[in-house]
Amino acid sequence: MGIIGRTYRFIRYNEHKAITLKAWVLSARYRFQMLYADTKKLNKKWGIEGEESSYEATPEEYRFCRKVSYAVNQVCSKTRWESKCLVRALTAQKLLAEKGVESTLYLGCKLDENKKMVAHAWIRVGKVYVTGGNGGADGYAIVDRFRARVNK
């Protein structure tokens, strides 16, 4: 399908156009930062290191989390650039923070079957995992966590 067809389908059928467009822009921004910025400077922007958000959230926050999760996963699976777990997690964290929803970004690692170190990132809001699944249950040891700075 060409660009015109995709644009038409996006305008006609996408219920969450603003979230989807923001997710696309943010994923590009975070991927660019991963490639060209210093990691030590980047992780200062990820939130308050070592802190977690509450395990309580309102039904409205859970509904918004579902929208963000869907938009981020749809956008990041179709980008021309590599949008793996950290880009997805940072994108979701920013979208949630703009809406005033507290979240926690987790960074974890584990050894795969070939004894190689594998890293993973995921986001939690309340008791729900927005992106990346439940890394802790998937065998990842939590290396660090960042509570998002929320715009309320």
PyMOL commands that set and color helices and strands:
alter all, ss='L'
color gray80, all
select helices_A, chain A and resi 3-13+17-36+39-42+59-76+85-98
alter helices_A, ss='H'
color red, helices_A
select strands_A, chain A and resi 48-49+104-111+117-125+128-131+141-147
alter strands_A, ss='S'
color yellow, strands_A
deselect
rebuild
show_as cartoon
